[in-house]
Amino acid sequence: GGLLGTEAQWNAFGAAWADLLDHPLPGKPPLKQFHLSPLRAMRDEFEGYSLAERDRVNYLFRHVILDTGLVTLAAAVDRVAWNKLVVGPMVEEVGKPEELCFVKCVDSVIATCRFRMPSQSLVICFDEGVRPQLEMWARFYRSQSKKYPEIAGIGFAKVSEVLALQAADLIATETYQYAQEW
């Protein structure tokens, strides 16, 4: 999952997200980063947060995304169905479910850009933790400049260092949880 926006939207997002990290709730210390899974599990920086405080801080971070007008994009795969259907030689042919999600997300970003802002260039950033599984796909897109002229770059960075990746984590985690329930 991830987000798409203009430079102005990203600037507004960065300021609001950073401010919320510095002042998450009255009486709570600043956060180093926002990560939805530890919030929901009351781990790490969210240890000692009540259920109401966790719901409130989740709401506030989600609203930074909504208030800046960023577009959310996500893809999910039913892993149980995948494991039943993608077997034998198909595994090599089709790849892994994470790869399919990566391709679907990048294709969605490109389609959205072509529809909303034709001829605009974009930079796509993914969590450094997925680099081993997805670097070959990033290289593929970077090597296809004629087919994907919008892509000025695809890279990987640490979630703790890139605020946009913290928001993308929120979208990805909520999409994953919704897909599990579905």
C-alpha positions as CSV (number, residue, x, y, z in Angstrom):
1,G,0.0,0.0,0.0
2,G,1.0,3.5,-0.5
3,L,0.2,7.1,-1.3
4,L,0.4,9.4,-4.2
5,G,0.5,13.2,-4.2
6,T,1.9,16.4,-5.6
7,E,4.9,18.2,-4.2
8,A,2.6,20.6,-2.4
9,Q,0.6,17.8,-0.9
10,W,3.8,16.0,0.2
11,N,5.1,19.3,1.8
12,A,1.9,19.8,3.7
13,F,1.8,16.1,4.7
14,G,5.4,16.2,6.0
15,A,4.9,19.2,8.2
16,A,1.6,17.8,9.6
17,W,3.0,14.3,10.2
18,A,6.2,15.6,11.8
19,D,4.1,17.9,14.1
20,L,2.0,15.0,15.1
21,L,5.0,12.8,15.8
22,D,6.3,15.6,18.1
23,H,2.9,16.1,19.8
24,P,0.9,12.8,19.5
25,L,-1.4,13.4,22.4
26,P,-1.5,15.7,25.4
27,G,0.8,14.3,28.1
28,K,2.5,11.8,25.7
29,P,6.1,12.0,24.7
30,P,7.2,12.6,21.1
31,L,7.2,9.6,18.8
32,K,10.3,8.5,16.8
33,Q,8.0,7.1,14.1
34,F,4.4,6.0,13.6
35,H,3.9,2.3,13.1
36,L,0.4,0.9,13.2
37,S,1.3,-2.7,14.3
38,P,3.0,-1.6,17.5
39,L,0.3,0.9,18.1
40,R,-2.4,-1.8,18.0
41,A,-0.3,-4.2,20.0
42,M,0.6,-1.5,22.7
43,R,4.3,-2.2,22.0
44,D,7.4,0.0,21.8
45,E,6.5,3.7,22.0
46,F,2.8,2.9,22.5
47,E,3.2,0.9,25.6
48,G,1.0,2.5,28.2
49,Y,-1.4,4.0,25.7
50,S,-5.1,3.2,26.6
51,L,-7.4,1.8,24.0
52,A,-9.0,5.3,23.6
53,E,-5.6,6.9,23.2
54,R,-4.5,4.3,20.6
55,D,-7.8,4.9,18.7
56,R,-7.3,8.7,18.9
57,V,-3.7,8.7,17.7
58,N,-4.6,6.3,14.8
59,Y,-7.4,8.6,13.9
60,L,-5.1,11.7,13.9
61,F,-2.4,10.1,11.8
62,R,-5.0,8.8,9.3
63,H,-6.5,12.3,9.1
64,V,-3.1,13.8,8.1
65,I,-3.4,11.6,5.0
66,L,-7.0,12.5,4.3
67,D,-6.6,16.2,5.1
68,T,-3.7,16.6,2.6
69,G,-5.7,14.9,-0.1
70,L,-3.1,12.2,-0.8
71,V,-4.4,9.3,-3.0
72,T,-4.2,5.9,-1.3
73,L,-3.4,2.9,-3.4
74,A,-3.0,-0.7,-2.2
75,A,-3.0,-4.3,-3.5
76,A,-3.6,-7.5,-1.6
77,V,-3.4,-11.2,-2.4
78,D,-5.4,-14.0,-0.7
79,R,-2.4,-16.1,0.3
80,V,-4.4,-19.2,1.1
81,A,-6.0,-19.2,-2.4
82,W,-2.6,-18.3,-3.9
83,N,-0.9,-21.3,-2.3
84,K,-3.7,-23.6,-3.6
85,L,-3.7,-22.2,-7.1
86,V,-0.1,-21.3,-7.8
87,V,1.7,-24.6,-7.6
88,G,4.4,-26.6,-9.4
89,P,5.9,-25.0,-12.5
90,M,3.5,-22.0,-12.1
91,V,5.5,-20.8,-9.0
92,E,8.5,-20.0,-11.2
93,E,6.3,-18.5,-13.9
94,V,4.1,-16.3,-11.8
95,G,6.4,-15.4,-8.9
96,K,5.6,-14.5,-5.3
97,P,2.5,-12.8,-4.1
98,E,4.6,-9.8,-2.8
99,E,5.9,-9.3,-6.3
100,L,2.3,-9.3,-7.7
101,C,1.4,-6.6,-5.2
102,F,4.4,-4.6,-6.0
103,V,3.6,-4.7,-9.8
104,K,-0.1,-3.9,-9.1
105,C,0.8,-0.9,-6.9
106,V,3.3,0.5,-9.4
107,D,0.9,0.0,-12.3
108,S,-1.9,1.7,-10.2
109,V,0.4,4.7,-9.5
110,I,1.3,5.0,-13.2
111,A,-2.3,4.7,-14.3
112,T,-3.4,7.3,-11.8
113,C,-0.7,9.7,-12.8
114,R,-1.4,9.3,-16.5
115,F,-5.1,10.0,-15.8
116,R,-4.7,12.9,-13.3
117,M,-1.4,14.5,-14.2
118,P,-0.2,13.4,-17.6
119,S,3.4,14.2,-18.4
120,Q,4.3,14.6,-14.7
121,S,7.3,12.7,-13.4
122,L,7.2,10.8,-10.2
123,V,9.6,9.2,-7.8
124,I,8.5,5.9,-6.1
125,C,9.9,4.9,-2.7
126,F,9.5,1.5,-1.0
127,D,10.4,0.2,2.4
128,E,14.1,-0.9,2.6
129,G,12.9,-4.1,4.2
130,V,11.4,-5.4,1.0
131,R,14.4,-4.6,-1.2
132,P,15.7,-8.2,-1.3
133,Q,12.4,-9.5,-2.7
134,L,11.6,-6.5,-5.0
135,E,14.8,-4.9,-6.2
136,M,14.6,-6.9,-9.5
137,W,11.2,-5.4,-10.2
138,A,12.4,-1.9,-9.4
139,R,15.3,-2.4,-11.9
140,F,12.7,-3.7,-14.5
141,Y,10.6,-0.5,-14.2
142,R,13.7,1.8,-14.2
143,S,15.0,0.0,-17.4
144,Q,11.7,0.6,-19.2
145,S,11.9,4.4,-19.6
146,K,10.1,4.4,-23.0
147,K,7.1,2.5,-21.6
148,Y,7.1,4.3,-18.2
149,P,8.5,7.8,-18.9
150,E,6.8,9.1,-15.8
151,I,9.1,7.2,-13.5
152,A,12.0,9.5,-12.6
153,G,13.2,7.0,-10.0
154,I,12.3,4.0,-7.9
155,G,14.2,3.5,-4.6
156,F,14.1,2.0,-1.2
157,A,14.5,3.8,2.2
158,K,14.1,3.1,5.9
159,V,10.6,3.6,7.2
160,S,12.0,5.4,10.3
161,E,13.6,8.0,8.1
162,V,10.9,8.7,5.5
163,L,7.6,10.0,6.8
164,A,5.8,9.0,3.7
165,L,6.7,5.4,4.3
166,Q,5.2,5.6,7.7
167,A,1.9,6.6,6.2
168,A,2.3,3.9,3.5
169,D,2.7,1.4,6.3
170,L,-0.6,2.6,7.8
171,I,-2.3,2.0,4.4
172,A,-0.6,-1.3,3.9
173,T,-1.4,-2.6,7.4
174,E,-5.0,-1.6,7.2
175,T,-5.3,-3.1,3.7
176,Y,-3.7,-6.3,4.9
177,Q,-6.1,-6.5,7.9
178,Y,-9.1,-5.7,5.8
179,A,-8.1,-8.4,3.3
180,Q,-7.7,-11.0,6.1
181,E,-11.2,-10.2,7.3
182,W,-12.6,-10.3,3.8
